[in-house]
Amino acid sequence: MSMDATNIFLIVMIIGAFLFSVYDGVILHFWKGKTVLSVPLRSRGKWDGYIFVGLIAMLFISNAFLRHGPTSTSVLLAILGILFFYICFIRKGRVIFKEHGFFYALLFFEYKKMERINLSEDGVLVIETGRQRLLLFVRNEEDLEQMLKVFAEKS
């Protein structure tokens, strides 16, 4: 395998995507105590995923079939495409509730640092912390009721 700048960049991206997938899929469930509730959220930005995976597919096709580039680069692009296909379309965003806080967008927020919780008309739960506003796009009303129950118990 030739270790030019392109392949090094692709290897770094593959390692980063793989670590993200492991952190999101496995580690968050065990970190910071027992999981009280895990709620899947509505996906947003689906078109961003189509564009990104499409660009990687075009790079793969261009490198493998049109330019007849290095095989190692084609293999790395294929692996990266599969990882990002999983991240964009198979993996579901979710909020994971723990005993003392919750994980949202891979970050941990403590219940005691929440200042305000609002519910918009279209079913979006808005949580204001001291630094930012979190928008939780819940899939259905049952999940929303479970989340509000957890917030009421833990806050």
C-alpha positions in Angstrom: 0.0 0.0 0.0 1.4 3.4 -0.9 1.3 5.8 1.9 0.8 9.1 0.2 -1.1 12.0 1.7 -4.4 10.9 0.3 -4.2 7.4 1.8 -3.1 8.8 5.2 -6.0 11.2 5.2 -8.4 8.4 4.3 -7.0 6.2 7.1 -7.4 9.0 9.6 -11.0 9.5 8.5 -11.7 5.8 8.7 -10.3 5.6 12.2 -12.3 8.6 13.3 -15.6 7.3 11.8 -15.0 3.9 13.4 -14.2 5.4 16.8 -17.3 7.6 16.5 -19.5 4.5 15.7 -18.1 2.5 18.6 -18.5 5.5 21.0 -22.0 6.2 19.9 -23.1 2.6 19.7 -21.4 0.9 22.6 -19.6 3.2 25.1 -22.4 5.7 25.7 -24.7 2.9 27.0 -22.2 1.9 29.7 -20.6 5.3 30.5 -21.8 7.4 33.5 -23.9 4.7 35.0 -27.0 2.7 34.2 -29.1 3.7 31.2 -32.6 4.7 32.5 -34.1 5.4 29.1 -33.0 5.5 25.5 -35.2 7.4 23.0 -34.7 7.5 19.2 -35.1 10.9 17.7 -36.3 12.0 14.3 -33.6 12.2 11.7 -32.7 15.7 10.4 -30.4 16.5 7.5 -31.0 13.3 5.5 -30.1 15.1 2.4 -26.7 15.9 3.8 -26.1 12.2 4.2 -27.2 11.5 0.6 -24.8 14.2 -0.7 -21.8 13.1 1.5 -22.2 9.4 0.6 -22.8 10.3 -3.0 -19.5 12.3 -3.1 -17.6 9.4 -1.6 -19.2 7.0 -4.2 -18.2 9.3 -7.0 -14.6 9.5 -5.7 -14.5 5.7 -5.6 -15.9 5.3 -9.1 -13.6 8.0 -10.4 -10.5 6.4 -8.8 -11.3 2.8 -9.5 -12.8 2.8 -12.9 -12.2 6.1 -14.7 -8.6 7.0 -13.6 -7.5 3.4 -12.7 -5.8 4.9 -9.6 -4.1 3.0 -6.8 -6.1 0.0 -5.5 -5.2 0.9 -2.0 -7.0 4.3 -2.4 -10.0 2.6 -3.9 -10.2 0.1 -1.0 -9.9 2.9 1.6 -12.6 4.9 -0.2 -14.9 1.9 -0.2 -14.4 1.3 3.5 -15.0 5.0 4.2 -18.2 4.9 2.1 -19.5 1.9 4.0 -18.8 3.5 7.4 -20.5 6.8 6.4 -23.4 4.9 4.9 -23.9 3.3 8.3 -23.5 6.6 10.1 -25.8 8.5 7.8 -28.6 5.9 7.1 -28.5 3.0 9.5 -27.5 4.6 12.8 -30.3 6.5 14.5 -29.8 9.6 16.6 -31.1 9.2 20.2 -31.0 10.7 23.6 -29.8 8.4 26.4 -30.9 9.2 29.9 -28.7 8.2 32.9 -29.2 8.7 36.6 -27.6 12.1 36.8 -27.9 13.5 33.3 -28.4 12.6 29.7 -26.4 12.1 26.5 -27.4 14.1 23.5 -25.3 14.7 20.4 -22.5 12.7 22.1 -22.3 15.2 25.0 -23.4 14.7 28.6 -25.7 17.2 30.2 -26.5 17.1 33.9 -30.1 17.5 35.0 -29.1 20.1 37.6 -27.7 22.4 35.0 -31.0 22.5 33.0 -32.6 25.9 33.4 -35.8 25.5 31.4 -37.8 22.9 29.5 -40.3 23.9 26.9 -42.5 22.0 24.4 -43.1 23.6 21.0 -46.4 23.1 19.1 -44.8 20.7 16.6 -43.6 18.3 19.4 -40.0 19.6 19.7 -38.7 19.5 23.3 -36.5 22.5 23.9 -34.1 22.3 26.8 -32.1 25.3 27.9 -28.9 25.0 29.8 -26.6 27.7 30.9 -24.7 27.7 27.6 -27.0 26.4 24.9 -30.4 25.4 23.7 -31.0 21.8 22.9 -33.7 20.8 20.4 -35.0 17.2 20.8 -37.1 16.2 17.8 -39.1 13.3 19.2 -40.5 10.6 16.9 -43.8 10.0 18.7 -45.9 11.2 21.7 -45.2 8.1 23.8 -41.5 8.7 23.7 -42.1 12.4 24.6 -44.2 11.3 27.6 -41.5 8.9 28.8 -38.9 11.7 28.4 -41.0 14.2 30.4 -41.5 11.6 33.1 -37.8 11.0 33.4 -37.1 14.8 33.6 -39.8 15.2 36.2 -38.3 12.4 38.4 -34.6 13.5 38.0 -34.9 17.3 38.1 
